[in-house]
Amino acid sequence: MTLLETTIVLLIVCLMIGIPTIQWQHFTQVQAEKQFYQQFRHQWAAIREEAFMRNAIINLYYVPSKHAFVYRQRQMDGTAKPIATLSLPKTLTYVGGEKGKKKISLKRNMQPLTLQFNSSLTPKPPTHEFAVQMKWGLLSERDAP
């Protein structure tokens, strides 16, 4: 075998190994985003129900330094106790709620708002939106066009 043939064979082998690896990485990133959306829906529903049943105010904060959402329940003494945290995948960014709010209060008689997320995996922002129903706080979602 000549050096040229060996180089060509190595190139073919590297391509056969490299291309599926790149596709696998994209697949895992897409799955991480889907998993985040599912966790967000379930956590929102559980905490919203707790806020309604106990007539409590639970605030949802986006913390950019942690790239995560933190749920905090307001205590009687005015302090806030963290009750849950949900980290965003690296490919997602939180655009914000109405007027760029970083704090959302889950309580009875909620105001309607839209939560928007952008993904680096797709070119058009916003990638995903959650609309929060007035008063009940129910989520409806849609992928942005």
N, C-alpha and C positions, 0 to 999 in steps of 0.2 A: 504494500500500500504506500502511496506517495504521501507527502506532507499535505498536499492540496486535498486529496481524498479524505484524509483523516480530519482536516479542518472542516470540510463540508459535513461529514458524519457528526462531528461534535456540535456544529451549528444546528443541525436537524434535531439532535437529541435535546439540546438546550431549549429550542423552541417548543418541542413536545412537552417538556417539563414546565417551562415558563408561562405559556399561555393559559393552561388550566389554573395555575397558581394565581394569576391576575384575576381571572374570572371568579375564583373561589373567594378572594378578598372582597370583590364587589358584592357577591352574594351574601357574605357575612355582614357587610355594612347595611345592606337593604334589610336583612332580617333583624338587625339590632334596632333599626328605626321602627319596624313593624312591632317589635316587642315593646319598645318604649311607648308607642301609641296605645297599645293594649293595656300596659301597666298604668298609664295616665288615666285612661277611661275608668278602669276598675278602682283605682285609688280615689279619683274624683267622686265616683258614685258612693263609695263607702264613707268618705269624710263628709260629703254633702248630707248624706242621710243622718250621720251622727250630729252634725250641726243643727239639722231640722228637728231631730228628736229631742235633743237636750236644750234647744233654743239657745245655742251657743254661737259665738262668732269664731270661725276658724279662718285664718288668713293664709293665703298661698303667696309665697314670695319667690321670685326668680332671683337667684344669687349668682351673678356672673362669675365671680372668682371660683366658685365650686362647679359652675356649669350644671346647676341642679335647681330643682324646685324644692322648697322647704315649706311644710305645713306647720303652722304654729297656732295653738289655741290660746286665746286671751283668757287670763286667769282673773279672779275677782280682785286681786290686789293690783291689777294693771300690768303685770308682767306677762310675757308670752312664753309658753312652753312648747318646744318643738315636739311634734308627734309623728312626723314622717318626712322622709327625704326621697326624691326621685331624680337620679342623674340622667342627663341627656347624652345620647351618643355623640361622639366627636363630629359626626357629619351633619348634625342638626344644630340650628340656632333658633332661639326664641326671639321672635320679632316684637312681641308684646301684645297687650290687650288694647282696649280702646284708648286712644291718645297716648300710647306708649307706657301705660301703667305697668309697674313691676310688682304691685301688690293687688291681690284679688281677695275680696272678703266673701266667704261662703256663709250665708246666713239666710234666714227667712226673708222674703221680699227682696231677693237679689235683683240687681240691675242687669239688663242684658249686655253682653259683650262678646267680642270675637277674639279668640286666641289664635295667633298665626305662628307657624314654624316654617323655616326655610331649610332645605336640604342641599348640601353640596353635591349630591349625586344627580340632581336634576337641575336644568338650567333656569327654569322660570320660577321666580319667587312670587307670592308665597306658595310653598309647596303643599301645605296642609293647614286646614282651618278647623277650629272647633267653635261653634256658636253656642252661647250659654243662654238658655231660655229665661225670660224675665220671671221673677218671683220664685219659680221652682228650681232654677239652677241646673236643669237637665242639659246634657251635652248633645249636640248633633254635630256631625262632622262631614267634611267633604274635602276631597283633593282639589286643589285649585287648578283651573285649566292651564 
